[in-house]
Amino acid sequence: MRSRIGECLTRAGLLDAEQLRRAMLEQERTGERLGEVLTRLGIAREDDIATTLAAQLGLPYVAPDDEPLDPQVVALIPRELALRMLCVAVQRTDRTLTVAMADPLQMSVVQDLRDRTGCEIRQAVSTRTAILQAIDTYYPSSSATEQEEHGADGNVATEATAGELVDRMLGEVRDRDATELQLVPGGDATLVRLRVDGVLHELMRLPRALHDELVARLKILAGLDTAEKLLPQVGRLRIHGSDSPATFRAATLRTVFGETISLRQLRRRQSVPSLDQLGFSESVLAVVRGMLVPGPGLVLVASPPGNGRSTTLAAAMASVVTPDVAAMAIEDPVEFEIPGVSHAELCEPLGLSAARVIRGVIEQRADVVMIGDVADESIAALAAEAARTALVVAGIDALDAEAAVAKFREHLNVASGELPSLRGVVAQRLVRRLCGRCRVRGGPLALAADRVDLETPASSWNPRGCHECDFQGYRGRVAIFEVLPAGAADPHVLRDAADRAGLATLADDAMDKATRGITSAAELRRVMPEVGHPRMLCQRCGAALSPDFRACPRCGERVEARCANCGRALDASWQFCPFCAREVEPPATNPKRGIIRLVRNQEPPDTV
């Protein structure tokens, strides 16, 4: 069926054989209708496809929104059927019903409509967008039958159509700054959830009877095949809002109770943060800036998916781009528009694979290259090749710096030894930031009591919840970092290398941010359950400190007070030792620096 549409459009000269081949390959991958694929890939416009198809098939082209339709004629086709088959009744003459269709080659639809309406069907061609608008306009929002069927459990659903409910859900995504919307069917209800700051929250529960209609509505908006309910499908949905358009990646999956569908927001942001705004400590920031100097070399940015890797990559690129530096970025999709950088977006159906684009970038002789994801051996080999003549900043899916180096070695099939082109690795995680208005002090801090080997009198901070944070206790997210310089590229010596360089590991930075009230110990346990053995960080320069250090070896800052009588660790705010009841001695004086301040566990500012 879809190939016949392609043949019609090819005969009409709307697309050539190569464009049809690419569109068919993409259609096989996503399950979308061919017209939706052609429109999304920019090969043809929706109205051009409809008018050309109508001319080739000898059918009339209609635009349901040009003239008012008779609601009684529209109602001859049930709403559910109209949505599933993408059609709308536009005119009735005696026993003949004219029906506008987005896909007029579906002969089974004609037979089904003939059986449902008892009329002879006269086909017409229209665009998918125009048909959806007509369905939203002419079908009633709800019927008495639906209200009786749903009863009190219908909640807001009994007062709204599927289109209105979908609009309301997408509005909540925008208002709450969510990154994902999920519709999950259950035995008696459909659960609607939003992912905010990396955590799922229940938005509403809807009657199970509405689930299929909601999924069909979202499938149509995403250009997916509504008749296919067994195989997974992937498509894209674009919403034109009042502020700016929003693009979502839609994915379906068959479950025991029906199809679940998720919409993940794909954002393209123009404001690129600077390296100073990411949350690096002073000492780590200096090391990172030293890595990001134009010239041959490779810098890896590692994190699990959804942990801010694209943001760090964009900030790294923005820090090195100058008018005399040729910079190119290879991504899928493009998330940041970085001034001075030429962005290349990948598109497999058009032949724009990562390997082919990277080869093209090498031919362009760029000075700085950003690769969004080193996903396989071929991309790793090309990244290493590009790093011989340019600075390459590349993302890689790994839990920490050790795993990133090991994975890159595996891609290159290098068992041991240094990687000549590797300058260093930046690893990160995202954790939720405590709301600065309602957080409260908790008990002694410990990330994982069975593994942490650092005794500390530091107090943790816990979430409480208020109007400012929607009673979640958290607002936004902050990154936890570790940096591994090239000299310590062997993942087996990361701890020793960090000790020598005074650099913090993920556990060190996590403990520091929990101590200062930026995040909570519970959040760290949720995001990083495998991380243990943290060290404290110097509050002046950010250097990592071993448990037995009394002062920072980098800047001389005193980091811990101990009782002169019993030797137990003391909090800076204590005036008496709680272990032996002796008065705490005043801090010592350094003739070169004056009074050594006891800065550990300072009261954090009201707004973090």
Salt bridges, closest charged atoms under 4 A:
GLU18 OE2 - ARG21 NH2 2.66
GLU18 OE2 - ARG22 NE 2.93
GLU26 OE2 - ARG29 NH2 2.83
GLU26 OE2 - ARG40 NH2 2.49
GLU32 OE2 - ARG40 NH2 2.57
GLU36 OE2 - ARG128 NE 2.85
ASP47 OD2 - ARG45 NH2 3.11
ASP48 OD2 - ARG45 NE 3.36
ASP103 OD2 - ARG33 NH1 3.87
ASP112 OD1 - ARG116 NE 3.73
GLU120 OE1 - ARG114 NE 3.61
ASP136 OD2 - ARG217 NH2 2.89
GLU172 OE1 - ARG176 NE 3.09
ASP175 OD1 - ARG174 NE 3.89
ASP177 OD1 - ARG267 NH2 2.71
GLU180 OE1 - ARG195 NE 2.76
GLU202 OE2 - ARG205 NE 3.05
GLU213 OE2 - ARG79 NE 2.76
ASP225 OD2 - ARG2 NH2 2.68
GLU259 OE1 - LYS219 NZ 2.77
ASP276 OD1 - ARG289 NH2 2.75
GLU331 OE2 - HIS343 ND1 3.22
ASP332 OD1 - ARG236 NH2 3.83
GLU335 OE1 - ARG269 NH2 3.41
GLU345 OE1 - ARG268 NH2 3.72
ASP453 OD2 - HIS533 ND1 3.46
GLU468 OE1 - ARG475 NH1 3.61
ASP499 OD1 - ARG535 NH1 2.12
ASP508 OD2 - ARG535 NH2 2.64
ASP509 OD1 - LYS513 NZ 2.96
ASP512 OD2 - ARG516 NH2 2.90
GLU523 OE1 - ARG432 NH2 3.06
GLU523 OE2 - ARG526 NH2 2.69
GLU530 OE2 - ARG429 NH2 2.39
GLU557 OE1 - ARG540 NE 2.83
GLU557 OE1 - ARG593 NH2 2.81
GLU557 OE2 - ARG597 NH2 3.86
GLU560 OE1 - ARG562 NH2 3.11
GLU560 OE2 - ARG600 NH1 2.56
GLU603 OE1 - ARG441 NH2 2.96
